[in-house]
Amino acid sequence: MNEPITTPDSRPGIPRGRVTPWEETRRMLETAELFWLSTVRADGRPHVTPLVAVWHDGAIHFTATDSAQKTVNLRGNPHVVLTTGCNQTEGLSVVVEGDAVQITDQDMLERLATVWATKWDGSWPYQVRNGYFYLYDEDEQRVLTDSNFVFSVKPTKVFAFAIGLGQTRYQF
């Protein structure tokens, strides 16, 4: 992934402070335990849901079942916002804008299954079959869930909010 163009947010009312280096923001995306995904329903109402995700190869990846509201929404409108952060008055929060695209390539899904297993210490043991993820119980040697789509969001814009210290915009 190319390095983004990094600029401080200079709009009126935004605290002037330090620019958060992309490396620090990327590290937050790599280590975040929870993201909030915002999508738009067919009638225009927003839908927000928490989810686990992984940052890999310059994108955030997440899963969803076929009947999940987020999947239904993405069929009509791929534009999403993902947020993560500290939820405190100090620390770093990150907002990612982009389009969610379903991943079906077997090799990419295999790599992502490995990333998920590594990041979550085996808590998300996905197997890949026919373009989908399935949670699999090694001890019982059985599939635990129905198929899960895998979506990828390559950022078009990212904002880092160092609460009280300044805001940084990254353009890709």
mmCIF file of the C-alpha atoms, coordinates in Angstrom:
data_MODEL
# 
_entry.id   MODEL 
# 
loop_
_atom_site.group_PDB 
_atom_site.id 
_atom_site.type_symbol 
_atom_site.label_atom_id 
_atom_site.label_alt_id 
_atom_site.label_comp_id 
_atom_site.label_asym_id 
_atom_site.label_entity_id 
_atom_site.label_seq_id 
_atom_site.pdbx_PDB_ins_code 
_atom_site.Cartn_x 
_atom_site.Cartn_y 
_atom_site.Cartn_z 
_atom_site.occupancy 
_atom_site.B_iso_or_equiv 
_atom_site.pdbx_formal_charge 
_atom_site.auth_seq_id 
_atom_site.auth_comp_id 
_atom_site.auth_asym_id 
_atom_site.auth_atom_id 
_atom_site.pdbx_PDB_model_num 
ATOM 1   C CA . MET A 1 1   ? 0.000   0.000   0.000  1.00 0.00 ? 1   MET A CA 1 
ATOM 2   C CA . ASN A 1 2   ? 1.239   3.460   -0.834 1.00 0.00 ? 2   ASN A CA 1 
ATOM 3   C CA . GLU A 1 3   ? 1.800   5.859   2.014  1.00 0.00 ? 3   GLU A CA 1 
ATOM 4   C CA . PRO A 1 4   ? -1.092  8.293   2.311  1.00 0.00 ? 4   PRO A CA 1 
ATOM 5   C CA . ILE A 1 5   ? -0.915  12.046  1.983  1.00 0.00 ? 5   ILE A CA 1 
ATOM 6   C CA . THR A 1 6   ? -0.974  13.205  5.609  1.00 0.00 ? 6   THR A CA 1 
ATOM 7   C CA . THR A 1 7   ? -2.307  16.617  6.623  1.00 0.00 ? 7   THR A CA 1 
ATOM 8   C CA . PRO A 1 8   ? -3.502  18.220  9.843  1.00 0.00 ? 8   PRO A CA 1 
ATOM 9   C CA . ASP A 1 9   ? -7.203  19.025  9.915  1.00 0.00 ? 9   ASP A CA 1 
ATOM 10  C CA . SER A 1 10  ? -7.224  22.817  9.701  1.00 0.00 ? 10  SER A CA 1 
ATOM 11  C CA . ARG A 1 11  ? -10.967 23.507  9.820  1.00 0.00 ? 11  ARG A CA 1 
ATOM 12  C CA . PRO A 1 12  ? -12.108 26.218  12.239 1.00 0.00 ? 12  PRO A CA 1 
ATOM 13  C CA . GLY A 1 13  ? -12.722 24.913  15.739 1.00 0.00 ? 13  GLY A CA 1 
ATOM 14  C CA . ILE A 1 14  ? -10.403 21.915  15.360 1.00 0.00 ? 14  ILE A CA 1 
ATOM 15  C CA . PRO A 1 15  ? -7.616  21.917  17.960 1.00 0.00 ? 15  PRO A CA 1 
ATOM 16  C CA . ARG A 1 16  ? -4.221  22.716  16.469 1.00 0.00 ? 16  ARG A CA 1 
ATOM 17  C CA . GLY A 1 17  ? -1.742  20.170  17.611 1.00 0.00 ? 17  GLY A CA 1 
ATOM 18  C CA . ARG A 1 18  ? 0.454   17.411  16.458 1.00 0.00 ? 18  ARG A CA 1 
ATOM 19  C CA . VAL A 1 19  ? 0.044   15.422  13.279 1.00 0.00 ? 19  VAL A CA 1 
ATOM 20  C CA . THR A 1 20  ? -0.346  11.727  14.093 1.00 0.00 ? 20  THR A CA 1 
ATOM 21  C CA . PRO A 1 21  ? 2.168   9.747   12.018 1.00 0.00 ? 21  PRO A CA 1 
ATOM 22  C CA . TRP A 1 22  ? 0.572   7.181   9.678  1.00 0.00 ? 22  TRP A CA 1 
ATOM 23  C CA . GLU A 1 23  ? 2.610   4.442   11.374 1.00 0.00 ? 23  GLU A CA 1 
ATOM 24  C CA . GLU A 1 24  ? 0.862   5.181   14.698 1.00 0.00 ? 24  GLU A CA 1 
ATOM 25  C CA . THR A 1 25  ? -2.581  5.181   13.073 1.00 0.00 ? 25  THR A CA 1 
ATOM 26  C CA . ARG A 1 26  ? -1.837  1.990   11.137 1.00 0.00 ? 26  ARG A CA 1 
ATOM 27  C CA . ARG A 1 27  ? -0.693  0.316   14.372 1.00 0.00 ? 27  ARG A CA 1 
ATOM 28  C CA . MET A 1 28  ? -4.072  1.234   15.931 1.00 0.00 ? 28  MET A CA 1 
ATOM 29  C CA . LEU A 1 29  ? -5.844  -0.408  12.978 1.00 0.00 ? 29  LEU A CA 1 
ATOM 30  C CA . GLU A 1 30  ? -3.661  -3.520  13.291 1.00 0.00 ? 30  GLU A CA 1 
ATOM 31  C CA . THR A 1 31  ? -4.215  -3.982  17.024 1.00 0.00 ? 31  THR A CA 1 
ATOM 32  C CA . ALA A 1 32  ? -7.833  -2.860  17.480 1.00 0.00 ? 32  ALA A CA 1 
ATOM 33  C CA . GLU A 1 33  ? -10.018 -5.490  19.091 1.00 0.00 ? 33  GLU A CA 1 
ATOM 34  C CA . LEU A 1 34  ? -13.309 -3.975  18.030 1.00 0.00 ? 34  LEU A CA 1 
ATOM 35  C CA . PHE A 1 35  ? -14.520 -1.826  15.165 1.00 0.00 ? 35  PHE A CA 1 
ATOM 36  C CA . TRP A 1 36  ? -17.894 -0.163  14.643 1.00 0.00 ? 36  TRP A CA 1 
ATOM 37  C CA . LEU A 1 37  ? -19.198 -0.590  11.098 1.00 0.00 ? 37  LEU A CA 1 
ATOM 38  C CA . SER A 1 38  ? -21.645 1.996   9.729  1.00 0.00 ? 38  SER A CA 1 
ATOM 39  C CA . THR A 1 39  ? -23.735 1.131   6.673  1.00 0.00 ? 39  THR A CA 1 
ATOM 40  C CA . VAL A 1 40  ? -26.908 2.598   5.165  1.00 0.00 ? 40  VAL A CA 1 
ATOM 41  C CA . ARG A 1 41  ? -30.244 0.775   4.942  1.00 0.00 ? 41  ARG A CA 1 
ATOM 42  C CA . ALA A 1 42  ? -32.303 0.853   1.725  1.00 0.00 ? 42  ALA A CA 1 
ATOM 43  C CA . ASP A 1 43  ? -34.585 3.513   3.243  1.00 0.00 ? 43  ASP A CA 1 
ATOM 44  C CA . GLY A 1 44  ? -31.596 5.750   4.071  1.00 0.00 ? 44  GLY A CA 1 
ATOM 45  C CA . ARG A 1 45  ? -31.474 5.106   7.809  1.00 0.00 ? 45  ARG A CA 1 
ATOM 46  C CA . PRO A 1 46  ? -28.017 4.386   9.239  1.00 0.00 ? 46  PRO A CA 1 
ATOM 47  C CA . HIS A 1 47  ? -27.080 1.021   10.689 1.00 0.00 ? 47  HIS A CA 1 
ATOM 48  C CA . VAL A 1 48  ? -24.151 0.637   13.090 1.00 0.00 ? 48  VAL A CA 1 
ATOM 49  C CA . THR A 1 49  ? -22.831 -2.622  14.481 1.00 0.00 ? 49  THR A CA 1 
ATOM 50  C CA . PRO A 1 50  ? -19.718 -3.727  16.384 1.00 0.00 ? 50  PRO A CA 1 
ATOM 51  C CA . LEU A 1 51  ? -17.508 -6.387  14.848 1.00 0.00 ? 51  LEU A CA 1 
ATOM 52  C CA . VAL A 1 52  ? -14.072 -7.935  15.003 1.00 0.00 ? 52  VAL A CA 1 
ATOM 53  C CA . ALA A 1 53  ? -11.897 -7.313  11.990 1.00 0.00 ? 53  ALA A CA 1 
ATOM 54  C CA . VAL A 1 54  ? -8.307  -7.533  10.830 1.00 0.00 ? 54  VAL A CA 1 
ATOM 55  C CA . TRP A 1 55  ? -6.030  -5.055  9.081  1.00 0.00 ? 55  TRP A CA 1 
ATOM 56  C CA . HIS A 1 56  ? -4.059  -6.793  6.351  1.00 0.00 ? 56  HIS A CA 1 
ATOM 57  C CA . ASP A 1 57  ? -2.435  -5.698  3.128  1.00 0.00 ? 57  ASP A CA 1 
ATOM 58  C CA . GLY A 1 58  ? -3.659  -2.114  3.411  1.00 0.00 ? 58  GLY A CA 1 
ATOM 59  C CA . ALA A 1 59  ? -7.316  -2.909  4.117  1.00 0.00 ? 59  ALA A CA 1 
ATOM 60  C CA . ILE A 1 60  ? -9.724  -3.776  6.921  1.00 0.00 ? 60  ILE A CA 1 
ATOM 61  C CA . HIS A 1 61  ? -11.433 -7.150  6.525  1.00 0.00 ? 61  HIS A CA 1 
ATOM 62  C CA . PHE A 1 62  ? -14.571 -8.336  8.307  1.00 0.00 ? 62  PHE A CA 1 
ATOM 63  C CA . THR A 1 63  ? -17.098 -11.147 8.046  1.00 0.00 ? 63  THR A CA 1 
ATOM 64  C CA . ALA A 1 64  ? -20.882 -11.270 7.848  1.00 0.00 ? 64  ALA A CA 1 
ATOM 65  C CA . THR A 1 65  ? -23.551 -13.881 7.282  1.00 0.00 ? 65  THR A CA 1 
ATOM 66  C CA . ASP A 1 66  ? -25.834 -13.719 4.255  1.00 0.00 ? 66  ASP A CA 1 
ATOM 67  C CA . SER A 1 67  ? -28.832 -12.575 6.314  1.00 0.00 ? 67  SER A CA 1 
ATOM 68  C CA . ALA A 1 68  ? -27.016 -10.016 8.489  1.00 0.00 ? 68  ALA A CA 1 
ATOM 69  C CA . GLN A 1 69  ? -28.346 -6.460  8.242  1.00 0.00 ? 69  GLN A CA 1 
ATOM 70  C CA . LYS A 1 70  ? -24.886 -5.206  7.251  1.00 0.00 ? 70  LYS A CA 1 
ATOM 71  C CA . THR A 1 71  ? -24.810 -7.649  4.315  1.00 0.00 ? 71  THR A CA 1 
ATOM 72  C CA . VAL A 1 72  ? -28.288 -6.632  3.206  1.00 0.00 ? 72  VAL A CA 1 
ATOM 73  C CA . ASN A 1 73  ? -27.224 -2.969  3.373  1.00 0.00 ? 73  ASN A CA 1 
ATOM 74  C CA . LEU A 1 74  ? -23.980 -3.580  1.465  1.00 0.00 ? 74  LEU A CA 1 
ATOM 75  C CA . ARG A 1 75  ? -25.871 -5.149  -1.425 1.00 0.00 ? 75  ARG A CA 1 
ATOM 76  C CA . GLY A 1 76  ? -27.503 -1.787  -2.055 1.00 0.00 ? 76  GLY A CA 1 
ATOM 77  C CA . ASN A 1 77  ? -24.705 0.579   -1.018 1.00 0.00 ? 77  ASN A CA 1 
ATOM 78  C CA . PRO A 1 78  ? -21.048 -0.437  -0.550 1.00 0.00 ? 78  PRO A CA 1 
ATOM 79  C CA . HIS A 1 79  ? -19.999 2.843   1.145  1.00 0.00 ? 79  HIS A CA 1 
ATOM 80  C CA . VAL A 1 80  ? -19.002 2.277   4.771  1.00 0.00 ? 80  VAL A CA 1 
ATOM 81  C CA . VAL A 1 81  ? -17.348 3.919   7.719  1.00 0.00 ? 81  VAL A CA 1 
ATOM 82  C CA . LEU A 1 82  ? -15.390 1.882   10.258 1.00 0.00 ? 82  LEU A CA 1 
ATOM 83  C CA . THR A 1 83  ? -14.347 3.396   13.577 1.00 0.00 ? 83  THR A CA 1 
ATOM 84  C CA . THR A 1 84  ? -12.171 2.218   16.409 1.00 0.00 ? 84  THR A CA 1 
ATOM 85  C CA . GLY A 1 85  ? -10.398 3.850   19.274 1.00 0.00 ? 85  GLY A CA 1 
ATOM 86  C CA . CYS A 1 86  ? -10.053 4.599   22.892 1.00 0.00 ? 86  CYS A CA 1 
ATOM 87  C CA . ASN A 1 87  ? -13.568 5.735   23.892 1.00 0.00 ? 87  ASN A CA 1 
ATOM 88  C CA . GLN A 1 88  ? -11.872 7.984   26.446 1.00 0.00 ? 88  GLN A CA 1 
ATOM 89  C CA . THR A 1 89  ? -11.072 11.684  26.714 1.00 0.00 ? 89  THR A CA 1 
ATOM 90  C CA . GLU A 1 90  ? -7.413  10.860  25.987 1.00 0.00 ? 90  GLU A CA 1 
ATOM 91  C CA . GLY A 1 91  ? -5.969  8.569   23.367 1.00 0.00 ? 91  GLY A CA 1 
ATOM 92  C CA . LEU A 1 92  ? -6.344  7.928   19.664 1.00 0.00 ? 92  LEU A CA 1 
ATOM 93  C CA . SER A 1 93  ? -9.536  7.182   17.730 1.00 0.00 ? 93  SER A CA 1 
ATOM 94  C CA . VAL A 1 94  ? -9.576  6.318   14.027 1.00 0.00 ? 94  VAL A CA 1 
ATOM 95  C CA . VAL A 1 95  ? -12.262 6.678   11.343 1.00 0.00 ? 95  VAL A CA 1 
ATOM 96  C CA . VAL A 1 96  ? -11.893 4.835   8.014  1.00 0.00 ? 96  VAL A CA 1 
ATOM 97  C CA . GLU A 1 97  ? -13.987 5.610   4.921  1.00 0.00 ? 97  GLU A CA 1 
ATOM 98  C CA . GLY A 1 98  ? -14.189 3.321   1.914  1.00 0.00 ? 98  GLY A CA 1 
ATOM 99  C CA . ASP A 1 99  ? -16.210 0.763   -0.017 1.00 0.00 ? 99  ASP A CA 1 
ATOM 100 C CA . ALA A 1 100 ? -16.789 -2.794  1.193  1.00 0.00 ? 100 ALA A CA 1 
ATOM 101 C CA . VAL A 1 101 ? -16.019 -5.402  -1.475 1.00 0.00 ? 101 VAL A CA 1 
ATOM 102 C CA . GLN A 1 102 ? -16.687 -9.098  -1.035 1.00 0.00 ? 102 GLN A CA 1 
ATOM 103 C CA . ILE A 1 103 ? -13.560 -11.269 -1.243 1.00 0.00 ? 103 ILE A CA 1 
ATOM 104 C CA . THR A 1 104 ? -13.967 -14.691 -2.881 1.00 0.00 ? 104 THR A CA 1 
ATOM 105 C CA . ASP A 1 105 ? -10.422 -15.440 -4.058 1.00 0.00 ? 105 ASP A CA 1 
ATOM 106 C CA . GLN A 1 106 ? -9.346  -18.696 -2.406 1.00 0.00 ? 106 GLN A CA 1 
ATOM 107 C CA . ASP A 1 107 ? -5.694  -17.668 -1.891 1.00 0.00 ? 107 ASP A CA 1 
ATOM 108 C CA . MET A 1 108 ? -6.634  -14.336 -0.346 1.00 0.00 ? 108 MET A CA 1 
ATOM 109 C CA . LEU A 1 109 ? -9.209  -15.987 1.918  1.00 0.00 ? 109 LEU A CA 1 
ATOM 110 C CA . GLU A 1 110 ? -6.600  -18.532 3.069  1.00 0.00 ? 110 GLU A CA 1 
ATOM 111 C CA . ARG A 1 111 ? -4.195  -15.697 3.930  1.00 0.00 ? 111 ARG A CA 1 
ATOM 112 C CA . LEU A 1 112 ? -6.938  -13.847 5.804  1.00 0.00 ? 112 LEU A CA 1 
ATOM 113 C CA . ALA A 1 113 ? -7.913  -16.972 7.749  1.00 0.00 ? 113 ALA A CA 1 
ATOM 114 C CA . THR A 1 114 ? -4.295  -17.198 8.897  1.00 0.00 ? 114 THR A CA 1 
ATOM 115 C CA . VAL A 1 115 ? -4.267  -13.504 9.861  1.00 0.00 ? 115 VAL A CA 1 
ATOM 116 C CA . TRP A 1 116 ? -7.483  -13.954 11.881 1.00 0.00 ? 116 TRP A CA 1 
ATOM 117 C CA . ALA A 1 117 ? -6.124  -17.025 13.666 1.00 0.00 ? 117 ALA A CA 1 
ATOM 118 C CA . THR A 1 118 ? -2.860  -15.245 14.468 1.00 0.00 ? 118 THR A CA 1 
ATOM 119 C CA . LYS A 1 119 ? -4.400  -11.993 15.682 1.00 0.00 ? 119 LYS A CA 1 
ATOM 120 C CA . TRP A 1 120 ? -7.004  -13.714 17.842 1.00 0.00 ? 120 TRP A CA 1 
ATOM 121 C CA . ASP A 1 121 ? -4.793  -16.550 19.175 1.00 0.00 ? 121 ASP A CA 1 
ATOM 122 C CA . GLY A 1 122 ? -6.956  -19.178 17.507 1.00 0.00 ? 122 GLY A CA 1 
ATOM 123 C CA . SER A 1 123 ? -10.282 -17.805 18.794 1.00 0.00 ? 123 SER A CA 1 
ATOM 124 C CA . TRP A 1 124 ? -11.567 -17.437 15.219 1.00 0.00 ? 124 TRP A CA 1 
ATOM 125 C CA . PRO A 1 125 ? -10.535 -20.734 13.536 1.00 0.00 ? 125 PRO A CA 1 
ATOM 126 C CA . TYR A 1 126 ? -11.860 -20.121 10.043 1.00 0.00 ? 126 TYR A CA 1 
ATOM 127 C CA . GLN A 1 127 ? -11.760 -22.697 7.289  1.00 0.00 ? 127 GLN A CA 1 
ATOM 128 C CA . VAL A 1 128 ? -12.141 -21.593 3.684  1.00 0.00 ? 128 VAL A CA 1 
ATOM 129 C CA . ARG A 1 129 ? -14.532 -23.356 1.339  1.00 0.00 ? 129 ARG A CA 1 
ATOM 130 C CA . ASN A 1 130 ? -16.015 -22.209 -1.958 1.00 0.00 ? 130 ASN A CA 1 
ATOM 131 C CA . GLY A 1 131 ? -15.309 -18.512 -1.375 1.00 0.00 ? 131 GLY A CA 1 
ATOM 132 C CA . TYR A 1 132 ? -16.583 -18.362 2.227  1.00 0.00 ? 132 TYR A CA 1 
ATOM 133 C CA . PHE A 1 133 ? -15.311 -18.582 5.788  1.00 0.00 ? 133 PHE A CA 1 
ATOM 134 C CA . TYR A 1 134 ? -16.649 -21.218 8.177  1.00 0.00 ? 134 TYR A CA 1 
ATOM 135 C CA . LEU A 1 135 ? -15.847 -21.376 11.881 1.00 0.00 ? 135 LEU A CA 1 
ATOM 136 C CA . TYR A 1 136 ? -14.418 -24.810 12.602 1.00 0.00 ? 136 TYR A CA 1 
ATOM 137 C CA . ASP A 1 137 ? -13.963 -26.674 15.891 1.00 0.00 ? 137 ASP A CA 1 
ATOM 138 C CA . GLU A 1 138 ? -10.728 -28.674 15.696 1.00 0.00 ? 138 GLU A CA 1 
ATOM 139 C CA . ASP A 1 139 ? -11.531 -30.703 18.825 1.00 0.00 ? 139 ASP A CA 1 
ATOM 140 C CA . GLU A 1 140 ? -14.940 -31.809 17.576 1.00 0.00 ? 140 GLU A CA 1 
ATOM 141 C CA . GLN A 1 141 ? -13.858 -31.841 13.927 1.00 0.00 ? 141 GLN A CA 1 
ATOM 142 C CA . ARG A 1 142 ? -16.991 -30.015 12.813 1.00 0.00 ? 142 ARG A CA 1 
ATOM 143 C CA . VAL A 1 143 ? -18.133 -26.760 11.233 1.00 0.00 ? 143 VAL A CA 1 
ATOM 144 C CA . LEU A 1 144 ? -19.758 -24.458 13.797 1.00 0.00 ? 144 LEU A CA 1 
ATOM 145 C CA . THR A 1 145 ? -21.434 -21.854 11.586 1.00 0.00 ? 145 THR A CA 1 
ATOM 146 C CA . ASP A 1 146 ? -23.104 -21.288 8.286  1.00 0.00 ? 146 ASP A CA 1 
ATOM 147 C CA . SER A 1 147 ? -21.027 -19.604 5.620  1.00 0.00 ? 147 SER A CA 1 
ATOM 148 C CA . ASN A 1 148 ? -19.622 -16.140 6.286  1.00 0.00 ? 148 ASN A CA 1 
ATOM 149 C CA . PHE A 1 149 ? -18.899 -13.622 3.572  1.00 0.00 ? 149 PHE A CA 1 
ATOM 150 C CA . VAL A 1 150 ? -15.584 -11.815 3.867  1.00 0.00 ? 150 VAL A CA 1 
ATOM 151 C CA . PHE A 1 151 ? -15.537 -8.112  3.009  1.00 0.00 ? 151 PHE A CA 1 
ATOM 152 C CA . SER A 1 152 ? -12.548 -5.876  2.436  1.00 0.00 ? 152 SER A CA 1 
ATOM 153 C CA . VAL A 1 153 ? -12.437 -2.099  2.824  1.00 0.00 ? 153 VAL A CA 1 
ATOM 154 C CA . LYS A 1 154 ? -9.495  -0.281  1.271  1.00 0.00 ? 154 LYS A CA 1 
ATOM 155 C CA . PRO A 1 155 ? -9.459  3.186   2.788  1.00 0.00 ? 155 PRO A CA 1 
ATOM 156 C CA . THR A 1 156 ? -10.125 6.212   0.641  1.00 0.00 ? 156 THR A CA 1 
ATOM 157 C CA . LYS A 1 157 ? -9.797  8.516   3.671  1.00 0.00 ? 157 LYS A CA 1 
ATOM 158 C CA . VAL A 1 158 ? -8.711  7.945   7.243  1.00 0.00 ? 158 VAL A CA 1 
ATOM 159 C CA . PHE A 1 159 ? -8.981  10.372  10.135 1.00 0.00 ? 159 PHE A CA 1 
ATOM 160 C CA . ALA A 1 160 ? -7.005  10.084  13.364 1.00 0.00 ? 160 ALA A CA 1 
ATOM 161 C CA . PHE A 1 161 ? -8.368  11.950  16.362 1.00 0.00 ? 161 PHE A CA 1 
ATOM 162 C CA . ALA A 1 162 ? -5.750  12.450  19.070 1.00 0.00 ? 162 ALA A CA 1 
ATOM 163 C CA . ILE A 1 163 ? -8.279  13.761  21.561 1.00 0.00 ? 163 ILE A CA 1 
ATOM 164 C CA . GLY A 1 164 ? -7.310  17.271  22.644 1.00 0.00 ? 164 GLY A CA 1 
ATOM 165 C CA . LEU A 1 165 ? -4.075  17.139  20.641 1.00 0.00 ? 165 LEU A CA 1 
ATOM 166 C CA . GLY A 1 166 ? -5.226  17.494  17.050 1.00 0.00 ? 166 GLY A CA 1 
ATOM 167 C CA . GLN A 1 167 ? -6.778  15.709  14.123 1.00 0.00 ? 167 GLN A CA 1 
ATOM 168 C CA . THR A 1 168 ? -4.998  14.198  11.138 1.00 0.00 ? 168 THR A CA 1 
ATOM 169 C CA . ARG A 1 169 ? -6.357  13.355  7.714  1.00 0.00 ? 169 ARG A CA 1 
ATOM 170 C CA . TYR A 1 170 ? -4.839  10.691  5.455  1.00 0.00 ? 170 TYR A CA 1 
ATOM 171 C CA . GLN A 1 171 ? -5.841  10.669  1.774  1.00 0.00 ? 171 GLN A CA 1 
ATOM 172 C CA . PHE A 1 172 ? -5.192  7.595   -0.372 1.00 0.00 ? 172 PHE A CA 1 
# 
